[in-house]
């Protein structure tokens, strides 16, 4: 299950967490985002208890997206012990690349 993030819970759910966290910035008007979302949700189920998965609706959380320097969608951020260690954007945000970054965590 993926945790819905906003400006109020982002730091507590991502930056103050020990371990691996994956954050999916998406929008319902972004076709690549909507195509990728079922894969990310399935991965979240498969890795439950090992990797924390979260998502941010960029349309509803524009200030948070800007604060996290999300310039295009989809954007997947990877955190380890509260520090951002990797980022995949637009065409780089593929199933294979997401799996590869998770393996590095």
Backbone as JSON, one array per atom type, in Angstrom:
{
  "sequence": "XXXXXXXXXXXXXXXXXXXXXXXXXXXXXXXXXXXXXXXXXXXXXXXXXXXXXXXXXXXXXXXXXXXXXXXXXXXXXXXXXXXXXXXXXXXXXXXXXXXXXXXXX",
  "N": [[0.83, -1.19, 0.0], [0.47, 2.23, -0.8], [1.47, 5.32, 0.63], [-0.27, 8.31, 0.81], [1.06, 11.47, 0.3], [1.53, 14.83, 1.55], [2.18, 18.36, 2.11], [2.09, 18.46, 4.87], [2.73, 15.94, 5.93], [5.02, 15.03, 4.65], [7.8, 15.32, 5.46], [7.83, 13.82, 7.86], [7.09, 11.26, 6.97], [9.0, 10.66, 5.06], [11.6, 12.05, 5.17], [12.33, 11.76, 7.81], [12.66, 9.11, 8.29], [14.14, 5.97, 8.9], [15.79, 3.81, 6.7], [14.69, 2.58, 3.45], [12.93, 4.6, 1.15], [10.55, 5.21, -1.35], [9.34, 7.67, -3.46], [6.69, 8.64, -5.42], [5.99, 11.1, -7.62], [3.22, 12.33, -9.2], [0.48, 12.93, -11.53], [-3.0, 13.12, -12.24], [-3.5, 13.97, -14.81], [-1.37, 13.28, -16.29], [-0.33, 11.17, -18.64], [1.9, 9.26, -18.9], [2.43, 8.98, -16.16], [0.08, 7.81, -15.18], [0.18, 5.41, -16.53], [2.4, 4.24, -15.36], [1.77, 4.05, -12.66], [0.18, 1.69, -11.81], [2.18, -0.31, -11.9], [4.04, 0.63, -10.0], [2.45, 0.55, -7.72], [2.01, -2.21, -7.53], [4.62, -3.1, -7.09], [5.01, -1.91, -4.61], [3.34, -3.5, -3.04], [4.63, -6.0, -3.31], [7.1, -5.5, -2.07], [6.49, -4.8, 0.49], [7.14, -3.92, 3.83], [9.84, -4.0, 3.42], [10.61, -1.87, 1.76], [9.48, 1.43, 1.84], [6.74, 2.87, 0.25], [5.52, 5.79, -1.27], [3.26, 8.34, -2.49], [2.75, 11.38, -4.34], [0.36, 13.6, -5.32], [0.88, 15.8, -7.67], [-0.63, 17.9, -8.71], [-2.31, 18.62, -6.63], [-0.5, 19.3, -4.75], [1.36, 21.45, -5.29], [3.23, 23.3, -4.2], [4.8, 21.66, -2.56], [5.88, 19.98, -4.51], [7.46, 21.83, -5.92], [9.19, 22.6, -3.87], [10.59, 20.21, -3.51], [11.95, 20.18, -5.82], [10.82, 19.06, -8.13], [10.48, 18.93, -11.45], [9.35, 17.84, -13.71], [6.99, 15.36, -14.83], [6.44, 11.8, -15.01], [8.06, 11.75, -11.77], [10.29, 10.0, -9.8], [11.47, 9.69, -6.6], [14.18, 8.59, -4.58], [14.94, 7.65, -1.36], [17.25, 7.16, 1.3], [17.55, 6.47, 4.59], [16.52, 9.05, 5.18], [17.84, 10.75, 3.43], [17.97, 12.02, 0.13], [18.86, 9.94, -2.47], [18.7, 9.23, -5.1], [17.11, 9.93, -8.29], [14.56, 9.63, -10.65], [13.33, 10.78, -13.7], [10.75, 11.68, -16.01], [11.32, 10.2, -19.09], [13.23, 8.47, -18.05], [12.03, 7.23, -15.95], [11.3, 4.31, -15.81], [10.04, 0.92, -15.58], [12.19, -0.9, -15.34], [14.35, 0.75, -14.6], [13.41, 1.76, -12.17], [13.28, -0.57, -10.61], [16.03, -1.15, -10.59], [17.13, 1.03, -9.17], [15.9, 0.65, -6.68], [17.08, -1.75, -5.95], [19.65, -0.85, -5.39], [19.24, 0.51, -3.04]],
  "CA": [[0.0, 0.0, 0.0], [1.24, 3.47, -0.9], [1.02, 6.38, 1.52], [-0.5, 9.61, 0.17], [1.82, 12.52, 0.97], [1.27, 16.24, 1.32], [3.17, 19.2, 2.81], [2.01, 18.25, 6.31], [3.31, 14.67, 6.39], [6.16, 14.63, 3.81], [9.04, 15.15, 6.23], [7.67, 12.71, 8.83], [6.98, 9.98, 6.27], [10.11, 10.44, 4.13], [12.91, 12.56, 5.58], [12.64, 11.38, 9.19], [12.51, 7.66, 8.32], [15.32, 5.14, 8.66], [15.5, 2.78, 5.7], [14.46, 2.96, 2.06], [11.63, 5.19, 0.82], [10.36, 5.58, -2.75], [8.26, 8.65, -3.57], [6.21, 8.8, -6.79], [5.28, 12.34, -7.91], [2.37, 12.02, -10.34], [-0.69, 13.77, -11.74], [-4.02, 12.39, -13.0], [-3.5, 14.42, -16.21], [-0.1, 12.85, -16.89], [-0.52, 9.81, -19.16], [2.97, 8.35, -18.46], [2.26, 8.74, -14.72], [-1.03, 6.88, -14.99], [0.63, 4.12, -17.04], [3.41, 3.71, -14.44], [1.22, 3.9, -11.31], [-0.13, 0.3, -11.42], [3.44, -1.03, -11.67], [4.61, 1.08, -8.73], [1.57, 0.03, -6.65], [2.28, -3.65, -7.43], [5.94, -3.19, -6.46], [4.81, -1.56, -3.2], [2.79, -4.7, -2.39], [5.66, -7.04, -3.3], [8.21, -5.13, -1.19], [5.95, -4.3, 1.75], [7.97, -4.29, 4.96], [11.25, -3.82, 3.06], [10.75, -0.54, 1.19], [8.27, 2.23, 2.02], [6.32, 3.54, -0.98], [4.63, 6.93, -1.08], [2.97, 9.06, -3.72], [2.35, 12.78, -4.2], [-0.38, 14.15, -6.44], [1.53, 17.11, -7.89], [-1.64, 18.94, -8.94], [-2.85, 19.03, -5.34], [0.63, 19.64, -3.87], [2.33, 22.16, -6.14], [4.33, 23.88, -3.4], [5.66, 20.55, -2.16], [6.61, 19.56, -5.71], [8.48, 22.84, -6.18], [10.17, 22.51, -2.77], [11.41, 19.02, -3.74], [12.58, 20.38, -7.13], [10.21, 18.19, -9.15], [10.27, 19.8, -12.6], [8.58, 17.14, -14.72], [6.31, 14.15, -14.36], [6.56, 11.36, -13.62], [9.34, 11.82, -11.07], [10.4, 9.05, -8.69], [12.61, 10.01, -5.73], [14.61, 7.47, -3.74], [15.56, 8.11, -0.12], [17.85, 6.19, 2.2], [17.75, 7.08, 5.91], [16.17, 10.46, 5.17], [18.6, 11.5, 2.42], [17.67, 11.67, -1.26], [20.05, 9.32, -3.06], [18.53, 9.07, -6.55], [15.9, 10.51, -8.85], [14.26, 9.27, -12.04], [12.31, 11.68, -14.23], [10.2, 11.52, -17.36], [11.59, 8.95, -19.81], [14.07, 7.59, -17.23], [11.17, 6.57, -14.95], [10.8, 3.06, -16.39], [9.97, -0.18, -14.62], [13.52, -1.47, -15.15], [15.17, 1.7, -13.85], [12.89, 1.82, -10.8], [13.76, -1.78, -9.93], [17.49, -1.05, -10.42], [17.4, 1.98, -8.07], [15.48, 0.01, -5.43], [18.1, -2.75, -5.62], [20.78, -0.13, -4.82], [18.9, 0.94, -1.68]],
  "C": [[0.87, 1.25, 0.0], [0.62, 4.54, -0.02], [0.89, 7.67, 0.71], [0.23, 10.69, 0.97], [1.31, 13.9, 0.61], [2.29, 17.04, 2.13], [3.2, 18.94, 4.31], [2.71, 16.98, 6.78], [4.57, 14.24, 5.62], [7.41, 14.36, 4.64], [8.95, 13.96, 7.18], [7.68, 11.35, 8.14], [8.19, 9.64, 5.41], [11.46, 10.82, 4.74], [13.31, 12.18, 7.0], [12.56, 9.86, 9.38], [13.86, 6.98, 8.09], [14.93, 4.05, 7.66], [15.21, 3.41, 4.34], [13.03, 3.47, 1.86], [11.63, 5.57, -0.65], [9.16, 6.51, -2.82], [7.94, 8.89, -5.05], [5.44, 10.12, -6.89], [4.53, 12.13, -9.22], [1.24, 13.04, -10.45], [-1.71, 12.96, -12.54], [-4.07, 12.81, -14.47], [-2.24, 14.02, -16.95], [-0.24, 11.39, -17.34], [0.61, 8.85, -18.77], [2.87, 8.01, -16.97], [1.2, 7.66, -14.49], [-0.66, 5.48, -15.5], [1.58, 3.44, -16.06], [2.83, 3.36, -13.07], [0.85, 2.46, -10.94], [1.11, -0.54, -11.14], [4.02, -0.67, -10.31], [3.77, 0.55, -7.56], [1.8, -1.47, -6.44], [3.62, -3.88, -6.74], [5.84, -2.89, -4.96], [4.26, -2.75, -2.42], [3.86, -5.77, -2.23], [6.75, -6.76, -2.26], [7.75, -4.58, 0.16], [6.78, -4.81, 2.93], [9.46, -4.13, 4.7], [11.53, -2.39, 2.58], [9.41, 0.18, 1.39], [7.97, 2.97, 0.72], [5.31, 4.62, -0.67], [4.34, 7.57, -2.43], [2.46, 10.46, -3.4], [1.61, 13.18, -5.47], [0.12, 15.58, -6.63], [0.52, 18.23, -8.13], [-2.17, 19.48, -7.62], [-1.75, 19.54, -4.39], [1.73, 20.36, -4.64], [3.5, 22.73, -5.36], [5.31, 22.81, -2.95], [6.5, 20.08, -3.34], [7.74, 20.54, -6.03], [9.58, 22.75, -5.13], [11.12, 21.32, -2.98], [12.06, 19.03, -5.13], [12.1, 19.4, -8.19], [9.81, 19.09, -10.32], [9.45, 19.16, -13.7], [7.98, 15.89, -14.13], [6.4, 13.06, -15.42], [7.97, 11.58, -13.07], [9.29, 10.85, -9.9], [11.65, 9.42, -7.9], [12.9, 8.82, -4.82], [15.38, 8.03, -2.55], [16.12, 6.93, 0.65], [18.17, 6.9, 3.5], [17.56, 8.59, 5.89], [16.88, 11.32, 4.15], [18.2, 11.06, 1.02], [18.94, 11.15, -1.92], [19.93, 9.15, -4.57], [17.2, 9.67, -6.98], [15.76, 10.03, -10.29], [13.15, 10.2, -12.52], [11.95, 11.32, -15.66], [10.56, 10.18, -17.98], [12.5, 7.99, -19.05], [13.25, 6.79, -16.22], [10.49, 5.35, -15.58], [10.78, 1.98, -15.31], [11.35, -0.73, -14.31], [14.39, -0.54, -14.29], [14.72, 1.82, -12.4], [13.38, 0.62, -10.0], [15.26, -1.7, -9.65], [17.83, -0.1, -9.26], [17.0, 1.38, -6.72], [16.51, -1.01, -5.0], [19.32, -2.08, -4.99], [20.51, 0.3, -3.38], [19.21, -0.17, -0.69]]
}
